[in-house]
């Protein structure tokens, strides 16, 4: 397991955001540089722009400025870093994440991998569909996106990102 100091990537949250991206944990590169989705092979920032979620392609170092667009960031594990399979189960804090949802009440949540969604929903990734999830009145609208990580390139598609963009514009 690879770890970083707790909250190496601070939450970027405030009340009533239109969208919050949720990962499993920071990558080792992101934790080292202190920016979300910072690895050069990660498609996150390109996908945001190509899908129409942001007006231009932002750089990882600009992640904090997206809050002005109503976009926030957090992870299910704030104390570990690495690839999903390297994250120790005891560092995953679903109750803490649920408390953040209740406190900040974002309009939409987008998990940036099936693994993150699997941990949240408590069911295998194979039973998680990409795209908009069935509505639960107690939660914001939820989307599951294919991981933008270069390590997950075999499963990449921009379509769920475009679906998310259309949803948040509606």
N, C-alpha and C positions, 0 to 999 in steps of 0.2 A: 504494500500500500504506500502511496506517495501522499505526503501531507504538506500543508502550508500552515502559516499562522492563521488562527481563526479570523474570519471576515477579511481575508486578504483582498477579496473582491467584495466591496461593500454593496449591500442592496441599494438599488436605485429605485426607490418607491416613494410615492406620496398618494394622498387620497384621490380616488376617482380617475385614475389613469385609464386611457382607452385600451391599452394593451400592456401586458407584462410577459416577458419571455422568461421561461423557467428551464434551467438545465439541471442535470444531475449534480455536477460539481465543476469547478474550474479545471481546465486542462493545466498541466504543469507549466506550459508556456504562458498561459493567461495569468496564472497565479504569480509567476515570476515577474511579469511586466506590469501586472495590476490592471489589466484591461479585459473585458469580456470578449470571448471569441477571437482571441488575438493571434492564434497560430496562422502563419501565412497560407497554409493549405485549407483553412476553414472557409467555407462558402457563405457564412452568415451575413456578412456585410454586403456582399454582392447580391445575395438572394433578397435582402431587404429592399434594395433599390430596384432590381429587376422585376420583382413581384409588384412593385408600386406602393410599398409600405412607407418608404421614405422618398423625399423629392430628389435626393442625390445619393451617391455612394459615400457613406461615412467611413472613417477609419476607426479601428478599434480604440485608439486613444481618445476618440470623441464620444465614447459611449455615454458619458454623463450628460452630454448636451441633448440626447434624445428625450430626456424627461420633458423638455420644452415642447416636444411633439406629442406628448402624452404617452410615451413609451418608457417602460421601466424594466428592470432586470433583477433576478434573484436566482438562487440555486437551492436544490433540496439539501445539499450538504454544503455548509459554509466553512467547514474545518478541514476538508480533504481536497486534494487535487490529483488529477490523473485521468486516465481513460475510464469509462464507466465500469469495466470489469475490475479495475484497481481500487475502487472506492469501497471501503469497509461499510458493511450494513449498519453498524452502530453509529456511523456519522450522518446517516440519512435522517432528516428531521421533518417528517411529514406533518406531525402535529404543529410544529413551529411554522411551517409553511401555511397550513390552514389558518393559524392565528393571524398571519400577515394578510391573508385574503380577507378575513373578517375585519381587520383593522383598516385596511386601505381600500377595500371594495373596488378593485379594478373592473372595468366593463368586460374585458376579455383576457384570458390566459392562454398562452401558447407554449406548450412543452416542446423543447427543441430536440427531442429524441423520443422514440418509443420506450426506451429504458426509463427515462424520467417519468413518463406517463404511467408506465407499469408500476413503478414504485409508489406513485401517488394513488393509483386505483387499486393496488394490491392484487393484480392479476398478471399473468405472463405476457411478455411483449407480443407473442404470437397471437394473442387475443385482443390486441389493441389495433384499431384501424387508424390510418392517417386521416387528417381532415377534422372537420367539426364533429364534436362528440355529442352524444345524446344529452339533452338538457336536464340538469338537476336544478330545481328551483332554489336550492340553498347555495348554489355556487354561481360564479360568473360563467359566461359562455367559455367553453374550453375547446382548444384545437390541439392536435398532435401533428407535429411537423417531422419530416425526415431529418435525421441528424445532418447538420451542415459540415460535420467533421470530415476531413479528408480520409480518415480511416473507415468511414461508412459510405464511401463513394459508390459502391455497388448497388446501394439502395436509394440513390439520389433522384429526386424529381422536384421540380419547382412548383408543380401544380397545387399542392396543399398550401404553399406560401401564397400563391395567387388567390386561392379561395379565402385565406385569412385576410388578405388585402381588401378583397371585395366586401367581406363581412364588416371590417372596421370602418369602411367608408359608408356603409348603409345607415 
